[in-house]
Amino acid sequence: MENTYFATFIPGTEDIVADILSARLPDFSPSLLASGAVAFTTTVPYSELNLFCFNNIFRVLYSAPAAPTKAGLEGFLRGLPAAPVDWQAARARGKARTFRLVVSCKNQLVSVSRGVREAVEKKLAAESRLRPDRSLPDREFWALARDDGQAWFLMRLTRHKAYDKLLHPGELHPELAYMMCWLSQPNPLDVFLEPFCGYGAIPAQRAKRFPFRMLTASDISPKAVEFTRQKLGERPGLAILQADALNMGMAGGTVNAIVTDPPWGIYEDVGMELAVFYRRILAEFARLLCDGGRAVILTAAKRELAGALEELPQLVLSSRYDILVSGKKCGLFVLKKGGLQNRKQG
């Protein structure tokens, strides 16, 4: 049975998301792939999707053209009670008893007229066998209009994640850490390194979602090391230690993948000029990586990293993705040691 899903993700990672979906879903068929959103149809049930690159994922109940304005969205909502909506999919299952309707226009929550909202809620209540609860519902239904002139009526499948309460300041969102690990082309035989582990977001995703032979997470901060130890626990092949990323003390040519989020020079003092810092980082990475090894680096210091890369012929740029992290323009750089004759600008 085919189902259509609508999912949101970090803008700028469209190519990464498409690669992940193509690899994971043999029948991946996108009807939308745009900035921060994808809609796709698959026979794979939701319980088996195992897609960890999304901020949220929804079941598509109905879609139709609509102007990306409040008036256009209200017109879309007025037509819902009589539209060919997949009401069967909206029907209550499990312990769900209540619902609320969320309305969004161009990624901004908006209010609509009382009569329009109540008509949709009445139809939803009758079809889903749920009762409205606008405060703490068991289920959410979303109506949204996008810039491209398409409106969507959706049932949210993921639970809300209040990252401002769950994560520490500066801690990477799990979805981004997952995509960074994916970009390293994980292999069960990998020796994996995260030398700026911080709160452990990246090694946690590698340890939880991908196989490895040896995983080393390190940081110069004892507090970061202790936090990561508590987060990851103990398991074979896992080492968490205090070390200076500029001089790891590990044997050269032994690491298959480095995935990291080094200091950006914005919120912390790196003790030297930022350009020098990144030259030293990349030089150490080039020493540690084996031939064909990959480094995936997230940074807002894009100019400094690009400049450092020009001075290291051992490392070449495989791909680059410009994204936003907490409102800051950043770059995801995928570097490869050897194997490419020409630098490729992503």
C-alpha positions in Angstrom: 0.0 0.0 0.0 1.4 3.4 -1.0 1.5 6.3 1.4 2.6 9.8 0.8 4.6 11.7 3.3 5.6 15.3 3.8 8.8 16.1 5.7 10.8 19.1 6.8 14.6 19.4 7.2 17.4 21.9 7.3 17.3 24.2 4.3 20.3 23.6 2.1 20.5 19.9 2.6 18.2 18.9 -0.2 20.8 16.9 -2.1 21.7 15.0 1.1 18.1 14.2 1.9 17.5 13.0 -1.7 20.5 10.7 -1.4 19.4 9.3 1.9 15.8 8.6 0.7 17.1 7.1 -2.6 19.3 4.7 -0.7 16.8 3.8 2.0 13.6 3.6 -0.1 13.7 1.4 -3.2 10.6 3.1 -4.6 11.4 6.6 -3.6 9.2 8.9 -5.7 9.4 12.6 -4.8 6.6 15.0 -5.8 8.3 17.9 -4.1 11.9 18.5 -3.2 12.4 22.2 -2.3 14.1 24.3 0.3 13.6 22.5 3.6 10.8 20.2 2.5 10.1 17.0 0.6 7.0 15.1 -0.3 7.4 11.4 -1.4 5.4 8.3 -2.0 6.5 4.9 -0.8 5.1 1.4 0.0 7.5 1.3 3.0 5.3 1.6 6.2 6.1 4.5 8.6 7.2 2.1 11.3 10.0 1.0 9.0 11.1 4.2 7.4 14.0 4.8 9.8 14.7 8.3 8.4 16.6 10.4 11.0 17.4 13.4 8.8 14.0 15.1 9.2 12.9 17.7 11.7 9.3 16.5 11.4 7.4 14.0 9.1 3.7 14.1 8.3 1.2 11.9 6.5 -0.3 13.7 3.5 -4.1 13.7 3.7 -4.7 16.1 0.8 -3.0 18.7 -1.3 -4.2 21.3 -3.8 -3.1 24.6 -5.3 -3.6 27.7 -3.1 -2.2 31.2 -3.1 0.5 31.5 -0.3 -1.6 34.1 1.5 -3.9 34.0 4.5 -6.9 34.4 2.1 -5.6 31.6 -0.1 -5.1 29.3 2.9 -8.6 30.1 4.2 -10.0 29.2 0.8 -8.1 25.9 0.9 -9.5 25.2 4.4 -13.1 26.0 3.3 -12.8 23.3 0.7 -11.5 20.6 3.0 -14.8 19.3 4.3 -15.9 18.4 0.8 -12.5 17.6 -0.6 -11.2 14.0 -1.3 -9.2 14.0 2.0 -7.8 10.6 3.2 -10.0 10.7 6.3 -9.4 7.0 6.9 -5.7 7.7 7.6 -6.8 10.4 10.1 -8.9 8.0 12.1 -8.0 7.6 15.8 -5.7 4.7 16.6 -4.1 3.6 19.8 -4.5 5.9 22.8 -5.1 9.1 20.8 -8.2 10.9 22.0 -7.7 14.6 21.1 -6.4 16.8 18.3 -5.6 20.3 17.3 -5.4 22.1 14.0 -2.2 24.1 13.2 -2.3 26.6 10.4 0.9 27.9 8.7 1.5 30.2 5.7 5.0 30.4 4.3 6.5 28.8 7.4 4.8 31.2 9.8 1.9 30.2 12.1 -1.2 32.2 11.3 -4.7 32.5 12.6 -7.8 32.0 10.5 -11.4 33.1 10.9 -13.3 31.3 13.6 -16.0 30.0 11.2 -13.4 28.4 8.9 -11.5 26.8 11.8 -14.6 25.4 13.5 -15.9 23.9 10.2 -12.6 22.0 9.7 -12.5 21.0 13.4 -16.0 19.7 13.2 -15.3 17.6 10.1 -12.0 16.3 11.7 -13.8 15.3 14.9 -16.4 13.4 13.0 -14.0 11.6 10.7 -11.1 11.0 13.1 -13.2 10.2 16.2 -11.1 12.6 18.2 -12.2 15.7 20.1 -10.6 19.2 19.7 -8.0 20.2 22.3 -5.9 23.3 21.5 -3.6 23.0 24.5 -2.2 19.5 24.9 -3.6 17.3 22.2 -2.6 13.7 21.4 -2.4 14.4 17.6 -1.8 17.4 15.4 -3.2 18.2 12.0 -1.5 20.9 9.9 -2.8 23.0 7.1 0.0 24.9 5.3 0.5 27.0 2.2 4.0 27.2 0.6 5.6 29.9 -1.5 5.3 27.6 -4.6 1.5 27.9 -4.5 0.7 24.5 -3.1 -1.3 23.9 0.1 -1.1 20.7 2.2 -3.4 19.1 4.8 -1.2 16.9 6.9 -1.3 14.6 10.0 1.9 15.0 12.1 3.6 11.6 12.8 6.6 12.8 14.9 6.2 14.2 18.4 7.2 17.7 19.1 10.9 18.1 20.2 11.5 21.2 22.3 15.2 21.4 21.5 15.5 24.6 23.5 14.7 22.5 26.6 16.3 19.2 25.6 19.6 20.4 24.2 22.4 22.5 25.7 23.4 25.8 24.1 25.5 25.1 21.0 24.6 21.4 21.0 23.9 20.1 17.4 20.4 18.9 16.6 20.4 15.1 16.1 19.1 15.5 12.5 22.2 17.5 11.5 24.6 15.2 13.3 23.0 12.3 11.5 23.4 13.8 8.1 27.0 14.7 8.9 27.7 11.0 9.7 25.9 9.9 6.6 28.2 12.2 4.5 31.2 10.3 5.8 30.0 7.2 3.9 29.8 4.9 7.0 31.4 1.5 6.8 31.3 -1.3 9.5 35.1 -1.4 9.3 35.6 2.4 9.9 37.9 3.9 12.5 35.9 7.0 13.3 37.0 10.1 15.0 35.2 13.2 16.4 38.0 15.4 18.0 35.7 18.3 19.1 32.9 16.1 20.7 31.4 18.8 22.9 28.1 17.4 24.1 28.5 14.3 22.1 25.8 14.8 19.4 27.9 13.5 16.5 29.4 10.4 18.2 26.0 9.6 19.6 24.5 9.5 16.1 27.4 7.4 14.8 27.2 5.0 17.7 23.4 4.7 17.5 22.7 4.7 13.8 25.8 3.4 12.0 28.2 0.5 12.5 31.9 1.0 13.1 35.1 -0.9 14.1 36.5 1.8 16.4 34.9 5.1 17.5 37.0 7.7 19.3 35.4 10.9 20.7 37.7 13.5 22.3 37.7 17.1 23.4 40.2 19.3 25.2 37.6 20.1 27.8 37.3 17.6 30.7 33.7 18.5 31.2 32.8 17.7 27.6 34.6 14.4 27.9 32.7 13.4 31.0 29.4 14.5 29.5 30.0 12.5 26.4 31.0 9.4 28.5 27.8 9.6 30.3 25.8 10.1 27.1 27.3 7.2 25.2 28.1 4.8 28.0 30.4 1.9 27.4 30.5 -0.5 24.5 33.2 -2.4 22.5 35.3 -0.3 20.2 34.3 3.0 21.9 36.9 5.3 23.4 36.2 8.7 24.9 39.2 10.7 26.0 40.7 14.1 26.6 42.9 15.3 23.8 44.0 18.3 21.8 42.5 18.1 18.3 45.6 20.0 17.0 47.9 17.2 18.2 45.9 14.0 18.7 48.9 11.8 19.3 47.4 9.0 17.2 49.2 7.1 14.5 49.0 8.7 11.1 47.0 7.2 8.3 44.8 5.1 10.6 41.4 7.0 10.5 38.8 6.3 7.9 36.3 9.1 8.9 36.5 12.3 10.8 33.1 14.1 11.5 33.3 17.2 13.6 32.0 20.6 14.5 35.1 22.6 15.5 35.0 26.0 17.1 33.8 28.8 14.8 35.7 31.6 16.5 32.5 33.3 17.3 31.5 32.1 20.8 34.9 31.0 22.0 38.5 32.1 21.8 40.7 29.5 20.0 43.9 31.0 21.3 45.2 32.0 17.8 44.2 33.6 14.6 41.2 31.7 13.2 43.0 31.1 9.8 46.0 29.6 11.6 43.6 27.4 13.7 42.0 25.9 10.7 45.3 25.4 8.9 46.4 23.4 11.9 43.2 21.5 12.1 43.3 20.4 8.5 47.0 19.5 8.7 46.3 17.2 11.6 43.3 15.7 9.8 45.4 15.1 6.7 48.0 13.3 8.8 45.4 11.1 10.6 43.3 10.1 7.6 44.1 7.1 5.5 44.1 7.3 1.7 40.5 7.7 0.6 39.4 8.8 4.1 36.9 11.5 4.5 36.4 14.5 6.8 33.0 16.1 7.3 33.3 19.5 8.9 30.6 22.0 10.0 31.7 25.6 10.4 30.7 29.2 10.1 34.3 30.1 9.4 33.9 29.1 5.7 36.5 31.5 4.4 39.1 30.4 6.8 38.5 26.7 6.1 38.5 27.2 2.4 41.8 29.1 2.6 43.4 26.4 4.8 42.3 23.8 2.3 44.1 25.6 -0.6 47.4 25.0 1.3 46.9 21.3 1.8 47.0 19.4 -1.5 46.5 16.1 0.4 42.9 17.1 1.0 40.4 17.9 -1.7 36.9 19.3 -1.5 34.4 16.6 -2.5 31.2 18.6 -1.8 30.0 21.6 0.1 26.5 22.5 1.4 25.6 26.0 2.6 23.1 25.8 5.3 21.6 27.7 8.3 22.3 26.6 11.9 20.5 28.6 14.5 20.1 31.5 12.1 23.9 31.5 11.3 25.1 30.9 7.7 27.4 27.8 7.9 29.0 25.4 5.5 29.1 21.6 5.5 32.5 20.7 3.9 33.1 17.1 2.8 36.9 16.5 2.3 38.7 13.5 0.9 42.3 12.5 1.3 43.7 11.8 -2.1 41.8 10.1 -5.0 40.6 13.3 -6.7 42.7 15.2 -9.1 40.5 18.3 -9.3 38.9 20.3 -6.6 35.1 20.1 -6.9 33.0 23.0 -5.7 29.7 21.8 -4.3 
